[in-house]
Amino acid sequence: MRTPISFITLLIAAAALVVPAPVVAQFEAPRYEQCRLDAIFPAGGQAGMTVTVEFMGFDGGLQYPTAIIIDGPPGVTASNLQTVDPNRITADLTIAVDAAPGRRAVRVANEQSGLTNFAWFVVSRLPERVEVEPNNSPDVAETVALPVIVNGRINPEIDVDCFRFAGARDQRVSVCIQSAAIDAHGQSTDWGLVDASLSLMTSDGGVIAEAHDVLGLDPLVEAVLPADGAYIVQVELRNYRGFPQAVYRCVIGENEVPVAAFPPGGVRGTATSIALTGISSSNFSPISATIDSQGFPMQWITTGSADDSGLDVPILRLDGDQIVEQEPNNE
């Protein structure tokens, strides 16, 4: 005779078949501040190098990173993504030897806030280094060899960065800051855009040249050195209020510094002959720029020379026809 199964027994058996669902982390909708990528440092590197880059966010938005997204010409790849704290991560950016000079847009993908805004990372063909503190005055200036690009930042608040190099009589040297051009800025309090001041001095403090707002908010100086000896480049902020996101790239040497392009654009999908002008413009040759068929209306071009600093100028991608004016047309 079969033993009847009670209703209680059936309930116990059914309960045993229920498998608890795994606990999945639940993320709240991100706040605006958590979606920000405030800055990256250093903001560039030389072709053929691997650079460890620090990414700075806000309000815990970077604490669950999943990938680094790089838009622009090929040749830059990311690896070794590490979390430092909820507002900072690091990654290694490897730059191919044949990577084209110029800027890339770099974003962080993460579980908390999705995809951040972008920050610029610039590729050059010149030797690059990251500043070493203390270098706050000419007597403790960091020694560099020309040509060079120094990646620095003005932080803490009253920080000043000084660099010493050996120069020769009648040597023509240019010094250029790239900071506002790559949208370096701070979000907290009223920091705003980086507005740098630049001085080129003799070793005893005599000012040879100085500049403030030349290329937008970025300073640029060019000078013929008066004698053999040591010279100092000094970088500071005009309001003397440094902050962690006040990053810059300081290009020092006998470099080509493009400041304008003509014609300032071309038709999408075509090769356009463009003349660059600027410092050392006698050495510039017209370049053939291929106007990208896709993307935003703005495109950036560099000199493309063997010692290209990555300094660039914008041109426009046009959807219609283009003509270049013909002189004389004065009346």
Sine and cosine of phi, psi and omega as CSV:
sin_phi,cos_phi,sin_psi,cos_psi,sin_omega,cos_omega
0.00,0.00,0.77,-0.64,-0.04,-1.00
-0.98,0.19,0.65,-0.76,0.00,-1.00
-0.98,0.19,0.80,-0.61,-0.01,-1.00
-0.92,0.39,0.60,-0.80,0.02,-1.00
-1.00,-0.04,0.82,-0.58,-0.06,-1.00
-0.97,0.23,0.33,-0.94,0.02,-1.00
-0.90,0.44,-0.59,0.81,0.01,-1.00
-0.89,0.46,-0.67,0.74,0.00,-1.00
-0.89,0.46,-0.65,0.76,0.03,-1.00
-0.89,0.45,-0.64,0.77,0.03,-1.00
-0.89,0.45,-0.66,0.75,0.00,-1.00
-0.90,0.43,-0.66,0.75,0.00,-1.00
-0.91,0.41,-0.65,0.76,0.01,-1.00
-0.91,0.41,-0.62,0.78,0.01,-1.00
-0.90,0.43,-0.54,0.84,-0.02,-1.00
-0.93,0.37,-0.40,0.91,-0.01,-1.00
-0.99,0.15,-0.22,0.98,-0.02,-1.00
-0.98,0.19,0.87,-0.49,0.00,-1.00
-0.99,-0.13,0.83,-0.56,-0.01,-1.00
-0.86,0.50,0.68,-0.74,0.03,-1.00
-0.95,0.32,0.61,-0.79,0.03,-1.00
-0.90,0.44,0.55,-0.83,0.01,-1.00
-0.98,0.18,0.86,-0.51,-0.02,-1.00
-0.94,-0.33,0.73,-0.68,0.03,-1.00
-0.88,0.47,0.74,-0.67,0.00,-1.00
-0.96,-0.29,0.79,-0.62,0.00,-1.00
-0.97,-0.26,0.71,-0.71,0.08,-1.00
-0.97,0.24,0.31,-0.95,0.08,-1.00
-0.86,0.52,0.75,-0.66,-0.08,-1.00
-0.93,0.37,0.53,-0.85,0.16,-0.99
-0.99,0.17,0.33,-0.94,-0.05,-1.00
-0.82,0.57,-0.70,0.72,-0.07,-1.00
-0.89,0.47,-0.47,0.88,-0.04,-1.00
-0.97,0.24,-0.25,0.97,-0.02,-1.00
-1.00,-0.02,0.06,1.00,-0.11,-0.99
-1.00,0.00,0.66,-0.76,0.30,-0.95
-0.94,-0.35,0.96,-0.27,-0.12,-0.99
-0.97,0.23,-0.62,0.79,-0.06,-1.00
-0.20,-0.98,0.30,-0.95,0.19,-0.98
-0.78,-0.63,0.51,-0.86,-0.02,-1.00
-0.53,-0.85,0.76,-0.65,-0.09,1.00
-0.93,0.36,0.36,-0.93,-0.09,-1.00
-1.00,-0.09,0.41,0.91,0.03,-1.00
0.07,-1.00,0.07,-1.00,-0.01,-1.00
-0.23,-0.97,0.23,-0.97,-0.02,-1.00
-1.00,0.08,0.60,-0.80,0.08,-1.00
-0.82,0.57,0.71,-0.70,-0.03,-1.00
1.00,-0.08,-0.08,1.00,-0.03,-1.00
-0.98,-0.19,0.33,-0.94,0.26,-0.97
-0.91,-0.41,0.82,-0.57,-0.10,-0.99
-0.90,-0.44,0.77,-0.63,0.12,-0.99
-1.00,0.09,0.89,-0.46,-0.14,-0.99
-0.93,-0.37,0.70,-0.72,0.09,-1.00
-0.99,-0.11,0.76,-0.65,0.03,-1.00
-0.96,-0.30,0.77,-0.63,-0.09,-1.00
-0.91,-0.41,0.82,-0.57,0.04,-1.00
-0.86,-0.51,-0.42,-0.91,-0.10,-1.00
-0.45,-0.89,0.55,-0.84,0.15,-0.99
0.86,0.52,0.57,0.82,0.09,-1.00
0.97,0.24,0.24,0.97,-0.11,-0.99
-0.96,0.28,-0.23,0.97,-0.05,-1.00
-0.95,-0.30,0.23,0.97,-0.16,-0.99
-0.98,0.22,-0.21,0.98,0.04,-1.00
-0.80,-0.60,0.87,0.49,-0.05,-1.00
-0.95,0.32,0.56,-0.83,0.04,-1.00
-0.87,-0.50,-0.46,0.89,-0.05,-1.00
-0.24,-0.97,0.36,-0.93,0.17,-0.98
-0.95,-0.31,0.81,-0.58,-0.02,-1.00
-0.97,-0.25,0.82,-0.58,-0.05,-1.00
-0.86,-0.50,0.87,-0.50,0.03,-1.00
-0.94,-0.34,0.66,-0.75,0.01,-1.00
0.70,-0.72,-0.24,-0.97,0.02,-1.00
-0.84,0.54,0.54,-0.84,-0.03,-1.00
-0.92,0.38,0.21,-0.98,0.09,-1.00
0.89,-0.46,-0.05,1.00,0.04,-1.00
-0.83,-0.55,0.83,-0.55,-0.02,-1.00
-0.79,-0.61,0.46,-0.89,-0.05,-1.00
-0.93,-0.38,0.55,-0.84,0.05,-1.00
-0.42,-0.91,0.11,-0.99,0.11,-0.99
0.81,0.58,0.80,0.60,0.00,-1.00
-0.96,0.29,0.83,-0.56,-0.06,-1.00
-0.75,-0.66,0.61,-0.79,0.09,-1.00
-1.00,-0.08,0.82,-0.57,0.06,-1.00
-1.00,-0.01,-0.77,0.64,0.11,-0.99
-0.38,-0.92,0.04,-1.00,-0.08,-1.00
-0.85,0.52,-0.31,0.95,-0.03,-1.00
-0.93,-0.36,0.04,1.00,-0.05,-1.00
-0.60,-0.80,0.70,-0.71,0.14,-0.99
-0.72,-0.69,0.27,-0.96,0.09,-1.00
-0.78,-0.62,0.41,-0.91,0.09,-1.00
-0.44,-0.90,0.45,-0.89,0.08,-1.00
-1.00,-0.04,0.84,-0.55,0.09,-1.00
-0.97,-0.25,0.91,-0.41,0.00,-1.00
-0.99,-0.11,0.82,-0.57,-0.06,-1.00
-0.96,-0.29,0.86,-0.51,0.00,-1.00
-0.90,0.43,0.47,-0.88,0.00,-1.00
-0.86,0.50,-0.58,0.82,-0.04,-1.00
-0.99,-0.15,0.29,0.96,0.02,-1.00
-0.91,0.42,0.71,-0.71,-0.01,-1.00
-0.93,0.38,0.68,-0.73,0.06,-1.00
-0.90,0.44,0.43,-0.90,0.03,-1.00
0.84,-0.55,-0.08,-1.00,-0.16,-0.99
-1.00,-0.01,0.47,-0.88,0.17,-0.99
-0.80,-0.60,0.51,-0.86,0.08,-1.00
-1.00,-0.07,0.85,-0.53,-0.09,-1.00
-0.90,-0.44,0.78,-0.63,0.02,-1.00
-0.82,-0.58,0.29,-0.96,0.08,-1.00
-0.91,-0.42,0.80,-0.60,0.16,-0.99
-0.99,-0.10,0.75,-0.67,-0.02,-1.00
-0.48,-0.88,0.36,-0.93,-0.12,-0.99
-0.94,0.34,-0.50,0.86,-0.08,-1.00
-0.96,0.26,-0.69,0.73,-0.14,-0.99
-0.80,-0.60,0.18,0.98,0.04,-1.00
0.98,0.20,-0.88,-0.48,-0.05,-1.00
-0.90,-0.44,0.82,-0.58,-0.02,-1.00
-0.97,0.24,0.12,-0.99,0.25,-0.97
-0.91,0.42,0.10,-0.99,-0.04,-1.00
-0.97,-0.23,0.38,-0.93,0.19,-0.98
-0.82,-0.58,0.47,-0.88,-0.06,-1.00
-1.00,0.10,0.66,-0.75,0.15,-0.99
-0.81,-0.58,0.79,-0.61,-0.16,-0.99
-0.94,-0.34,0.73,-0.69,0.06,-1.00
-0.98,-0.20,0.70,-0.71,0.04,-1.00
-0.77,-0.64,0.08,-1.00,0.10,-0.99
-0.92,-0.39,0.15,0.99,0.01,-1.00
-0.99,-0.13,0.38,-0.93,0.11,-0.99
-0.86,0.51,0.67,-0.75,-0.02,-1.00
-0.80,-0.60,0.45,-0.89,0.06,-1.00
-0.49,-0.87,0.30,-0.95,0.09,-1.00
-0.97,-0.24,0.72,-0.70,-0.05,-1.00
-0.84,0.55,0.48,-0.88,0.03,-1.00
-0.86,-0.51,0.87,-0.50,0.07,-1.00
-0.99,0.11,0.42,-0.91,0.00,1.00
-0.99,0.11,0.66,-0.75,0.05,-1.00
-0.56,-0.83,0.60,0.80,-0.20,-0.98
-0.99,0.16,-0.12,0.99,-0.01,-1.00
-0.50,-0.86,0.34,-0.94,-0.04,-1.00
-0.83,0.55,-0.52,0.85,-0.04,-1.00
-0.96,0.29,-0.27,0.96,0.08,-1.00
-0.85,-0.53,0.46,0.89,-0.02,-1.00
-0.88,0.47,0.60,-0.80,0.04,-1.00
-0.97,0.24,0.77,-0.64,-0.03,-1.00
-0.99,0.14,0.76,-0.65,0.01,-1.00
-0.75,-0.66,0.39,-0.92,0.06,-1.00
-0.94,-0.33,0.68,-0.74,-0.04,-1.00
-1.00,0.04,0.50,-0.87,-0.13,0.99
-0.97,0.23,0.40,-0.92,-0.04,-1.00
-0.39,-0.92,0.47,-0.88,0.21,-0.98
-0.88,-0.47,0.87,-0.49,0.02,-1.00
-0.98,-0.19,0.83,-0.56,0.10,-0.99
-1.00,-0.05,0.90,-0.43,-0.05,-1.00
-0.71,-0.70,0.05,-1.00,0.16,-0.99
-0.49,-0.87,0.58,-0.82,-0.01,-1.00
-1.00,-0.02,0.99,-0.13,-0.05,-1.00
-0.28,-0.96,0.77,-0.64,0.20,0.98
-0.98,0.20,-0.36,-0.93,-0.26,-0.97
-0.84,0.55,-0.73,0.69,-0.08,-1.00
-0.98,-0.20,0.45,0.89,-0.03,-1.00
-0.91,0.42,0.60,-0.80,0.15,-0.99
-0.73,-0.69,0.68,-0.73,0.00,-1.00
-0.91,-0.41,0.76,-0.65,-0.03,-1.00
-0.81,-0.59,0.64,-0.77,-0.02,-1.00
-0.73,-0.69,0.71,-0.71,-0.04,-1.00
-0.94,-0.33,0.69,-0.72,0.08,-1.00
-0.64,-0.76,0.38,-0.92,0.04,-1.00
-1.00,0.01,0.79,-0.62,-0.01,-1.00
-0.84,-0.55,0.23,-0.97,-0.02,-1.00
-0.84,-0.54,0.46,-0.89,0.03,-1.00
-0.83,0.55,0.70,-0.71,0.02,-1.00
0.93,0.36,0.16,0.99,0.08,-1.00
-0.97,0.25,0.75,-0.66,0.02,-1.00
-1.00,-0.07,0.88,-0.48,-0.09,-1.00
-0.85,-0.52,0.67,-0.74,0.13,-0.99
-0.89,-0.45,0.56,-0.83,0.05,-1.00
-0.75,-0.66,0.80,-0.60,-0.08,-1.00
-0.72,-0.70,0.71,-0.70,0.10,-0.99
-0.98,-0.18,0.76,-0.65,0.11,-0.99
-0.91,-0.42,0.97,-0.22,-0.03,-1.00
-0.62,-0.79,-0.92,0.40,0.10,-0.99
-0.86,0.50,-0.52,0.85,0.01,-1.00
-0.89,0.45,-0.43,0.90,0.05,-1.00
-0.95,-0.30,0.35,0.94,0.14,-0.99
0.89,0.45,0.58,0.81,0.08,-1.00
-0.95,0.32,0.80,-0.59,-0.05,-1.00
-0.33,-0.94,0.27,-0.96,0.09,-1.00
-0.88,-0.48,0.56,-0.83,-0.06,-1.00
-1.00,-0.10,-0.48,0.88,-0.11,-0.99
-0.97,0.24,0.36,-0.93,-0.05,-1.00
0.67,0.74,-0.81,-0.58,-0.02,-1.00
-0.82,-0.57,0.63,0.78,-0.08,-1.00
-0.89,0.46,-0.76,0.65,0.06,-1.00
0.93,0.37,-0.39,-0.92,-0.01,-1.00
-0.95,0.32,0.46,-0.89,0.06,-1.00
-0.97,0.25,0.84,-0.55,0.01,-1.00
-0.86,-0.50,1.00,-0.06,-0.15,-0.99
-1.00,-0.01,0.42,-0.91,0.12,-0.99
-0.88,-0.48,0.59,-0.81,-0.13,-0.99
-0.73,-0.68,0.70,-0.71,0.06,-1.00
-0.74,-0.68,0.63,-0.77,0.15,-0.99
-0.91,-0.41,0.86,-0.51,-0.15,-0.99
-0.75,-0.66,0.36,-0.93,0.20,-0.98
-0.97,0.26,0.20,-0.98,-0.08,-1.00
-0.91,0.42,-0.37,0.93,0.02,-1.00
-1.00,-0.08,0.19,0.98,0.11,-0.99
0.99,-0.12,0.02,1.00,0.05,-1.00
-0.95,0.31,0.76,-0.64,-0.07,-1.00
-0.99,0.11,0.85,-0.53,0.07,-1.00
-1.00,0.00,-0.68,0.73,0.01,-1.00
-0.41,-0.91,0.51,-0.86,0.09,-1.00
-0.53,-0.85,0.41,-0.91,-0.06,-1.00
-0.44,-0.90,0.39,-0.92,0.08,-1.00
-0.83,-0.56,-0.99,-0.12,-0.08,-1.00
-1.00,-0.09,0.99,-0.12,0.00,-1.00
-0.94,-0.34,-0.84,0.54,0.08,-1.00
-0.98,-0.21,1.00,0.09,-0.18,-0.98
0.92,0.38,-0.82,-0.57,0.06,-1.00
-1.00,0.00,-0.05,1.00,-0.06,-1.00
-1.00,0.00,0.71,-0.70,0.01,-1.00
-1.00,0.07,0.44,-0.90,0.02,-1.00
-0.54,-0.84,0.76,-0.65,0.09,-1.00
-0.77,-0.64,0.47,-0.88,0.12,-0.99
-0.66,-0.75,0.69,-0.73,-0.04,-1.00
-0.45,-0.89,0.43,-0.90,0.15,-0.99
-0.99,-0.12,0.86,-0.52,-0.09,-1.00
-0.94,0.35,0.69,-0.73,-0.10,-0.99
-0.98,0.18,-0.33,0.95,-0.09,-1.00
-0.30,-0.95,0.25,-0.97,0.15,-0.99
-0.93,0.38,0.60,-0.80,0.05,-1.00
0.51,-0.86,-0.21,-0.98,-0.02,-1.00
-1.00,-0.06,0.60,-0.80,0.02,-1.00
-0.76,-0.66,0.42,-0.91,-0.07,-1.00
-0.86,-0.50,0.74,-0.68,0.20,-0.98
-0.97,-0.26,0.80,-0.60,-0.03,-1.00
-0.86,-0.51,0.77,-0.64,-0.03,-1.00
-0.86,-0.51,0.74,-0.67,0.07,-1.00
-0.46,-0.89,0.17,-0.99,0.06,-1.00
-1.00,-0.07,0.58,-0.81,-0.09,-1.00
-0.92,0.40,-0.47,0.88,0.01,-1.00
-0.99,-0.16,0.09,1.00,0.04,-1.00
0.82,0.57,0.63,0.78,0.02,-1.00
-0.77,-0.64,0.99,0.15,0.03,-1.00
-0.95,0.32,0.31,-0.95,0.03,-1.00
-0.34,-0.94,0.32,-0.95,-0.15,-0.99
-0.86,0.51,-0.46,0.89,-0.05,-1.00
-1.00,-0.03,0.09,1.00,-0.03,-1.00
-0.99,0.14,0.93,0.37,-0.07,-1.00
-1.00,-0.03,0.45,-0.89,0.02,-1.00
-0.47,-0.88,0.28,-0.96,0.14,-0.99
-0.85,-0.53,0.85,-0.53,-0.04,-1.00
-0.95,-0.32,0.92,-0.39,-0.03,-1.00
-0.99,-0.16,0.86,-0.50,-0.06,-1.00
-0.81,-0.59,0.75,-0.66,0.07,-1.00
0.50,-0.87,-0.22,-0.98,0.09,-1.00
-1.00,-0.01,0.92,0.39,-0.20,-0.98
-0.97,-0.25,0.44,-0.90,0.20,-0.98
-0.98,0.19,0.82,-0.58,0.02,-1.00
-0.87,-0.50,0.99,-0.13,0.00,-1.00
-0.95,0.31,0.66,-0.75,0.02,-1.00
-0.81,-0.59,-0.23,0.97,-0.02,-1.00
-0.40,-0.92,0.40,-0.92,0.02,-1.00
-0.75,-0.66,0.61,-0.79,0.08,-1.00
-0.60,-0.80,0.76,-0.65,-0.09,1.00
-0.92,0.39,0.45,-0.89,-0.10,-1.00
-0.99,0.12,0.55,0.83,0.02,-1.00
0.16,-0.99,-0.01,-1.00,0.01,-1.00
-0.27,-0.96,0.16,-0.99,-0.03,-1.00
-0.98,0.19,0.70,-0.72,-0.02,-1.00
-0.80,0.60,0.67,-0.74,0.08,-1.00
0.98,0.18,0.19,0.98,-0.01,-1.00
-0.85,-0.52,0.33,-0.94,0.12,-0.99
-1.00,-0.10,0.82,-0.57,-0.08,-1.00
-0.85,-0.52,0.73,-0.68,0.07,-1.00
-0.98,0.19,0.86,-0.51,-0.08,-1.00
-0.81,-0.59,0.74,-0.67,0.05,-1.00
-0.99,-0.13,0.80,-0.60,0.07,-1.00
-0.99,-0.14,0.61,-0.79,0.09,-1.00
-0.77,-0.63,0.36,-0.93,0.00,-1.00
0.38,-0.92,-0.44,-0.90,0.04,-1.00
-0.92,0.39,0.67,-0.74,-0.09,-1.00
0.87,0.49,0.54,0.84,-0.09,-1.00
-0.91,0.41,-0.31,0.95,0.04,-1.00
-0.92,0.40,-0.33,0.94,0.00,-1.00
-1.00,-0.05,-0.11,0.99,-0.04,-1.00
-0.97,0.23,0.58,-0.81,0.15,-0.99
-0.87,-0.50,0.56,-0.83,0.07,-1.00
-0.83,0.57,0.65,-0.76,-0.01,-1.00
-0.93,-0.38,0.44,-0.90,0.08,-1.00
-0.99,-0.13,0.96,-0.28,-0.02,-1.00
-0.99,-0.14,0.80,-0.59,0.09,-1.00
-1.00,0.09,0.89,-0.47,-0.02,-1.00
-0.99,0.17,0.86,-0.50,-0.05,-1.00
-0.86,0.51,0.64,-0.77,-0.01,-1.00
-0.99,0.17,-0.34,0.94,-0.01,-1.00
-0.85,-0.52,0.24,-0.97,0.12,-0.99
0.97,-0.26,-0.01,-1.00,-0.03,-1.00
-0.91,0.42,0.31,-0.95,-0.03,-1.00
-0.88,0.48,-0.40,0.91,-0.05,-1.00
-1.00,-0.01,0.70,-0.72,0.09,-1.00
-0.71,-0.70,0.52,-0.85,-0.01,-1.00
-0.90,-0.43,0.63,-0.78,0.02,-1.00
-0.78,-0.62,0.48,-0.88,0.04,-1.00
-0.88,-0.48,0.01,-1.00,-0.03,-1.00
-0.93,0.36,-0.48,0.88,-0.03,-1.00
0.96,0.28,0.22,0.98,-0.04,-1.00
-0.98,0.20,0.15,-0.99,-0.02,-1.00
-0.91,0.42,-0.44,0.90,0.03,-1.00
-0.91,-0.41,0.64,0.77,-0.01,-1.00
-0.86,0.51,0.82,-0.58,-0.03,-1.00
-0.99,0.12,-0.14,0.99,-0.09,-1.00
1.00,0.07,-0.17,0.99,0.12,-0.99
-0.88,0.47,0.72,-0.69,-0.13,-0.99
-0.70,-0.71,0.20,-0.98,0.08,-1.00
-0.77,-0.64,0.50,-0.87,-0.03,-1.00
-1.00,0.07,0.55,-0.84,0.19,-0.98
-0.74,-0.67,0.24,-0.97,-0.05,-1.00
-0.95,-0.30,0.65,-0.76,0.12,-0.99
-1.00,0.00,0.87,-0.50,-0.07,-1.00
-0.98,-0.20,0.56,-0.83,0.03,-1.00
-0.99,-0.11,-0.24,0.97,0.00,-1.00
-0.92,-0.39,-0.31,-0.95,0.01,-1.00
-0.97,0.22,0.29,-0.96,0.03,-1.00
-0.68,-0.74,0.67,-0.74,0.17,-0.99
-0.80,-0.60,0.42,-0.91,0.05,-1.00
-0.94,-0.35,0.72,-0.69,-0.07,-1.00
-0.84,0.54,0.48,-0.88,0.04,-1.00
-0.86,-0.51,0.84,-0.55,0.09,-1.00
-0.99,0.10,0.43,-0.90,-0.04,1.00
-0.99,0.15,0.65,-0.76,0.06,-1.00
-0.57,-0.82,0.60,0.80,-0.15,-0.99
-0.97,0.24,-0.24,0.97,-0.06,-1.00
-0.77,-0.64,0.00,0.00,0.00,0.00
